[in-house]
Amino acid sequence: MMHMTFYWGKKVTLLFDFWRTDSWTSYAIALLACFIFSLFYQYMEDRRQRFRILSINSKRNYSQPPPPPPPAVNAPLLYTFPSVGGKWSSARFATAILFGVNSAIGYMLMLAVMSFNGGVFIAVVVGLGIGYLFFRNGDENDVVVDNPCACA
């Protein structure tokens, strides 16, 4: 029977029926796997964001200042398919692939936490926190542009 409240113990089923732990060794390996997947999730999220920033910066023409963004009042409620991202590029495709992989990992971590095992919960949360500390420096909104305009 599936637990509906947090419990502590070495017997847990993670994600699949064949991934059951019944000893402290198998439980420790499962917690280590949850921790590593959490670290990998943060690493992949950082790579995806950096790749997105690089692809945006590589498309810019620095000989002219960037055009002002369109006012939100004139923005359409629904976009037609070709106008959403402009032309298809390999950078856009790669970013979409990274987003899909990262979303799948995130949902798998969520389902692991939904086993309601306290150790699994702690392993995932600590892994996400340490992964954020190591791989993501918190400046997701900062963009550094080298020599933006060769004017003057």
Order of alpha helices (4+ residues) and beta strands (2+ residues): beta-beta-alpha-alpha-alpha
